[in-house]
Structure formats: C-alpha cells, structure tokens
Amino acid sequence: MKILVAIFLFFMFMNSTVYAHGECCLSRSLTEATTSDMAVAENLGLSLQYEYSNMKTIRDGSNSISHNTVLDRVTEEWPEMSPETRSFSIPTRMIMQKYTFLAAYHLTERFQFLVNIPYVINDMYMRKITRNNMGMDMRMDMKMDTVEGPGDMTLMGLYTLLADEPANPTKKLTLGLGVKTPTGENDEVSESGSLVHAMMQPGTGSWDPLFLVNYMRSFYPLVLQANLLYHMTTEGDQGYEFGDKVSLDIIARYRVASYLNPGLELNGLYAGEDTDHDGKYSRPDTSLLDNTDNTGITSLSVTPTVRVNIPKTGGSVDLKFQKPIYQNANGTQQVVDWRAMASVVWAF
C-alpha cells in the first residue's frame, strides 16, 4: 500500500471571522482530503471525519485576558446612573463539533472529483453583565441553546499536474478548483427571535470559490507535503460576508512500520475582518461576538499525528491533536485552545 504523507495547514491569510467560519473548519477538511489515503485511492476514496474544538481563552491582540477583565473594560464606559438598563455579553466557552463525510472519485488518471458534506454542532456558554437604572451591576452565566445542522457542502475538482510515476510517485503536484455552496442554514434565531451569532450559524449563505495547490515529495520512509488553500468569500444572502482565507499546511510523516505512520504538522492561519453589509448580525453595544471589529486572526499551531493502516485492506485511521502556539486576534476574541480530530478513510 502506498504511503502518502500528509501536511497540515500553516495558514497565513487575510479576512475571516472568529472561529466557526474563521479559525477552523473548511480548510481543515479539505486538507485532510488531499493529504490522507483518499488521495491515493485508485477509484473511490471515502472518509468520515470528526473534529472537537475547545475555546475558552480570550485574546486582546496576542495577549490573553480574563473574561471579567473584558466586562470591566466595557462597564468603565457606562455612566453610574442612567435612565436605561444596559447589558453586555461575552462568551466564556465554546465547544464546536463537526462531522464531515468526504468522497473522492477518480474520473481519469489525472482528474479527481471531491465532495465534502459537513454536519456541525455548536455550543456556547456566556457571561452577561447588566447595569440597572440605579447603577447596580449584576453578572450572570448562561448557556445558549445548541445550534446544529448540515453545514455548507463543498465541490472540488483536483488535477494532477505533475507526477514522476503514475502509480506510486515520489513527486506530485496537484491543483484544485472548487466551490463552497450555501447548503447550511444561516438564519437560525434564538428564543428571543434575534439571529444567532453569525459565527455560530451552521452555514454562511454564500457561494465561495476555492483554489488549492498541493505538493508531495517522498524521501521514503519520510514523506513531506504542503497544501495551500485560498478561500475567496462572498456576501451571503443575509448580507454577512466572512473574510477571505488562505491556508498553507506543511506535514511530515514517517513510516515506522507497514501499518504505523506518526507525523507532525505545522499549521498557520491569517483571517481578516468580516463585513455585515446589512447590519442584521451586528450588536456591538451589547455583545462581544456581534462586532465585526472583533473578527480576523493570525495563528500558528502544531499538530502531532498518527496514522494506522488496517492490514490487507484499503482502510486507515488518523488521530490528531492540534495546539496553537501563537495567536494574534483582531480586536478582542475568544480563540481555540485545542482541537482533537479523528478520521476513518477507506480507499477502493
């Protein structure tokens, strides 16, 4: 069985959101598709992926600050006595889960068609401070209702531009062109009837072109890969536009045995600010999340990995744990503390 080593994302890009559609998701899934054993399937490759992202830390730029410090800063601008009641909320923890089904089919020796179908589950815990008209403050912790549902499906064509061997290349250059479709809901509302935070919505409501370049170089038993993805975002049907994204992933994988392949990935990301053209999701006076000034991030992560090939089959299992080592957020944002990923791949 061929050994194809994966590279992870080093994202360094411009324009995006805090997390669900910014510091995660689509680039991660597409990178897995192009660097896993799906890419070496002779006919059909199938994969089921699971991601669990934990977010608690709040960063102001590159500095970590406490949740109460954020609230203290807000209330410093409020008058002691006011005829109106004021309130402001921040996230204290987010748990974002995603199941992704991927299928890659070889139409010809050089051309492969890829389908990416996600299902997302988003949970958020909040802390809200309220000041009444007597100047008294009250802080309360709460949990948002879970937001879940199908996400945005992606279709992509992959073309092998260069390969020194058709069956088991040591050098391979692949180009990809695709589109993210607006299949996920982006108008979920809370019990109060207001739109759920844009970053918590399952979908984006936009048609977005995608451009990918993947290069593999094998120095058996060591395999290296780099995966560059540019996600050009457009305005969604609710007027919200997530920032563009570029991801560059570099992965090294070493074949210890025929069935065991440990690896290490370097991941980076630059995402720029979002734009709420119609102002439907923006509530900067009452919510940290609903302020597009607090979107966009540059991050660098490392990811130790292990791939286990199932003997005498086309199956394999990938396990990964991602830990950011640098994050610089635009404004004040809650960021990813760690992410765990698991996938089962079968090549036919």
C-alpha positions in Angstrom: 0.0 0.0 0.0 1.4 3.4 -0.9 2.4 5.7 1.8 1.1 9.2 1.3 2.1 11.7 3.9 0.0 14.5 4.9 0.9 18.1 5.6 -1.0 20.2 7.8 -2.1 23.8 7.4 0.0 26.7 8.0 -2.5 29.4 7.5 -1.5 32.9 6.9 -4.2 34.8 5.2 -6.4 37.7 5.1 -10.0 38.2 6.1 -12.1 35.9 8.3 -14.2 35.5 11.5 -13.6 34.4 15.0 -13.9 30.7 14.7 -16.6 28.7 13.2 -16.0 30.2 9.8 -12.6 31.6 10.6 -10.1 29.7 12.7 -11.4 26.4 11.6 -13.4 24.1 9.6 -13.4 24.2 5.8 -9.6 24.4 5.2 -9.1 21.6 7.8 -11.4 19.2 6.0 -10.1 19.9 2.5 -6.5 19.5 3.7 -7.4 16.1 5.2 -9.0 15.1 1.9 -5.9 15.9 -0.2 -3.3 14.6 2.2 -4.9 11.4 3.5 -5.1 8.0 1.9 -8.2 9.2 0.0 -5.8 10.9 -2.5 -4.2 7.5 -3.4 -7.4 5.6 -4.0 -7.4 4.1 -7.4 -11.2 4.6 -7.9 -13.1 5.8 -4.9 -12.0 7.2 -1.5 -14.3 7.7 1.4 -13.8 9.3 4.7 -15.7 10.2 7.9 -14.0 12.9 10.0 -14.8 14.2 13.5 -13.5 17.4 15.0 -13.8 18.7 18.5 -12.7 22.3 19.2 -12.5 23.7 22.6 -12.4 27.5 23.1 -12.0 29.3 26.5 -9.2 31.8 26.1 -10.0 35.4 25.2 -7.2 37.4 23.5 -6.9 41.1 23.0 -4.4 41.1 20.1 -1.8 38.5 21.1 -2.4 38.9 24.9 -4.6 36.6 26.9 -7.1 38.4 29.2 -9.7 37.2 31.7 -13.4 37.2 31.0 -14.1 39.6 33.9 -11.4 42.0 32.6 -13.3 42.3 29.3 -16.5 43.1 31.2 -14.8 45.6 33.4 -13.5 47.5 30.4 -17.0 47.7 29.0 -18.6 48.9 32.2 -15.9 51.6 32.7 -17.6 53.4 29.8 -21.1 53.2 31.3 -22.4 56.0 33.4 -23.0 55.2 37.1 -26.6 56.3 36.9 -28.7 56.0 33.7 -32.4 56.1 33.0 -31.8 53.0 30.8 -30.8 49.5 31.7 -27.6 48.4 30.0 -26.2 44.9 29.3 -23.3 43.3 27.6 -22.4 39.6 27.0 -19.2 37.7 26.2 -18.5 34.0 25.5 -16.8 32.1 28.3 -16.6 28.8 26.5 -17.4 27.4 23.1 -17.5 23.8 22.1 -17.7 23.2 18.3 -18.1 19.8 16.8 -18.1 18.8 13.2 -18.8 15.5 11.4 -17.7 15.5 7.8 -18.3 13.0 5.1 -15.9 13.2 2.1 -15.9 11.2 -1.1 -13.2 11.4 -3.8 -13.7 9.8 -7.2 -11.1 9.3 -9.9 -12.8 10.3 -13.2 -9.5 9.8 -15.1 -5.9 9.0 -14.1 -5.2 12.7 -13.5 -8.6 14.2 -12.6 -10.4 13.5 -9.2 -13.7 14.9 -8.1 -14.2 15.7 -4.4 -17.4 16.2 -2.3 -17.3 17.5 1.3 -20.5 17.3 3.4 -20.3 18.6 7.0 -22.7 18.5 9.9 -22.0 21.0 12.7 -22.9 21.1 16.4 -22.1 24.4 18.2 -22.5 25.1 21.9 -21.7 28.3 23.7 -21.6 29.4 27.3 -21.9 33.2 28.0 -21.4 35.7 30.8 -23.7 38.7 30.9 -23.4 41.9 32.9 -26.4 44.1 33.4 -26.5 47.5 35.0 -29.9 48.8 36.1 -31.0 52.4 36.2 -29.9 52.6 39.8 -26.3 52.0 38.8 -26.1 48.4 40.2 -24.3 45.7 38.3 -25.2 42.0 38.1 -23.3 39.3 36.4 -24.9 36.0 35.3 -23.6 32.9 33.5 -25.8 31.2 31.0 -25.8 28.7 28.1 -27.0 29.3 24.6 -29.3 26.7 23.0 -27.3 24.3 20.9 -27.1 25.2 17.2 -26.7 22.3 14.9 -27.5 21.2 11.4 -25.9 20.5 8.0 -23.2 22.9 7.0 -22.1 24.2 3.6 -21.3 21.5 1.1 -18.1 21.8 -1.0 -17.5 20.5 -4.5 -13.9 20.5 -5.9 -12.0 19.1 -8.9 -8.4 18.0 -8.3 -6.0 17.8 -11.3 -2.6 16.1 -11.1 -0.4 18.5 -13.0 2.9 16.7 -12.3 3.8 13.1 -11.2 7.1 11.3 -11.8 5.3 8.0 -11.6 1.6 7.3 -12.3 1.1 4.6 -9.7 3.5 5.5 -6.8 5.0 8.9 -7.4 7.8 10.4 -5.3 7.0 13.8 -6.6 3.4 15.0 -7.2 1.8 18.4 -7.8 -1.9 18.7 -7.7 -4.2 21.7 -8.5 -7.7 22.1 -7.2 -10.6 24.3 -8.1 -13.9 24.2 -6.3 -16.9 26.0 -4.8 -18.5 26.1 -1.3 -22.2 26.1 -1.7 -24.8 27.7 0.7 -26.5 24.5 1.8 -26.2 25.2 5.6 -28.8 27.4 7.4 -27.6 30.9 8.2 -30.8 32.4 9.6 -31.2 30.4 12.9 -32.8 32.5 15.6 -32.7 32.4 19.4 -35.8 32.1 21.6 -36.0 35.9 21.7 -36.3 35.9 17.9 -32.9 37.5 17.1 -30.5 36.0 14.8 -27.9 33.7 16.4 -24.3 34.9 16.2 -23.0 34.7 12.6 -20.1 32.6 13.7 -22.5 30.1 15.3 -24.6 29.6 12.3 -24.2 26.2 10.5 -23.8 27.9 7.1 -22.8 31.2 5.5 -25.4 31.7 2.8 -22.7 32.4 0.2 -21.2 30.8 -2.9 -17.4 30.9 -2.5 -14.7 29.9 -5.0 -11.8 27.8 -3.7 -8.3 27.4 -5.1 -5.9 24.7 -4.0 -2.3 23.7 -4.6 -0.8 20.5 -3.1 2.8 19.3 -3.4 4.1 15.9 -2.2 7.7 14.9 -2.0 8.7 11.4 -0.8 12.1 10.5 0.7 11.0 7.0 1.7 10.2 6.3 4.5 9.8 10.1 5.1 7.1 11.9 3.2 6.5 15.6 3.1 3.6 17.6 1.8 2.5 21.2 1.5 -1.1 22.2 0.9 -2.1 25.8 0.1 -5.8 26.7 0.0 -7.3 30.1 -0.8 -10.9 30.6 0.1 -12.4 33.6 -1.6 -15.6 34.5 0.4 -18.6 36.4 -1.0 -21.6 38.2 0.6 -24.2 35.8 1.9 -28.0 36.1 1.3 -28.4 37.7 4.7 -25.8 40.4 3.9 -23.0 39.0 6.0 -19.6 38.4 4.4 -16.9 36.4 6.1 -13.4 37.3 5.4 -11.3 35.5 2.8 -9.0 32.8 4.0 -5.6 31.4 2.9 -4.2 28.3 4.5 -0.8 26.7 4.0 -0.2 23.3 5.6 3.1 21.5 6.0 3.2 17.9 7.2 5.9 15.4 7.7 5.1 11.7 8.2 7.4 8.8 8.8 6.7 5.2 8.1 7.8 3.3 11.2 6.1 0.0 10.0 3.8 -1.0 7.3 0.8 -0.1 9.4 2.1 2.7 11.6 2.9 6.3 10.4 3.5 9.0 13.0 3.7 12.6 11.9 4.0 16.2 12.8 2.2 19.2 11.2 2.8 22.9 11.2 -0.4 25.0 10.9 -0.8 28.7 10.4 -3.7 31.0 9.7 -4.4 34.6 8.8 -8.0 35.6 8.6 -9.2 39.1 8.0 -12.3 41.0 9.2 -15.9 40.2 8.3 -18.4 42.7 6.9 -22.0 42.9 8.0 -23.4 44.7 5.0 -27.0 44.9 6.2 -26.3 45.1 9.9 -28.5 42.1 10.7 -26.0 40.3 12.9 -24.2 43.3 14.4 -24.9 44.4 18.0 -21.6 45.9 19.1 -23.1 47.7 22.1 -24.4 44.6 23.7 -22.2 41.6 22.5 -18.5 41.0 22.0 -19.3 38.4 19.3 -21.6 40.6 17.3 -19.0 43.2 16.4 -17.1 42.7 13.2 -14.2 44.7 14.7 -13.5 41.5 16.7 -13.0 39.2 13.7 -9.9 38.1 11.9 -6.9 36.3 13.3 -3.4 35.2 12.6 -2.4 31.9 14.3 0.3 29.2 14.2 -0.3 25.7 15.5 1.5 22.4 15.8 -0.2 19.0 15.4 1.2 15.6 16.3 -0.5 12.9 14.4 -0.6 9.1 14.0 -1.9 7.1 11.1 -2.7 3.4 11.5 -3.2 1.4 8.3 -5.5 -1.6 8.6 -3.5 -4.6 7.3 -4.6 -6.1 3.9 -7.3 -3.5 3.4 -7.6 0.0 2.0 -8.6 1.3 5.4 -6.7 3.7 7.7 -7.4 5.7 10.9 -5.9 9.1 11.5 -5.7 10.7 15.0 -4.6 14.3 15.5 -4.3 16.8 18.3 -3.8 20.5 17.4 -2.4 23.1 19.8 -2.0 26.8 18.9 1.4 28.2 19.8 0.7 31.8 18.5 -2.5 33.7 18.1 -2.9 37.4 17.3 -6.6 38.4 17.1 -8.1 41.5 15.6 -9.8 43.3 18.5 -10.9 41.0 21.4 -11.9 37.4 20.6 -12.3 34.0 22.1 -9.9 31.7 20.4 -9.2 28.0 20.0 -7.3 26.4 23.0 -7.0 23.0 21.4 -8.6 20.8 18.8 -8.8 17.0 18.5 -9.5 15.2 15.2 -10.2 11.6 14.2 -10.9 10.2 10.7 -11.6 6.8 9.1 -10.5 6.6 5.5 -11.2 3.8 3.0 -9.6 3.6 -0.4 -11.1 1.4 -3.1 
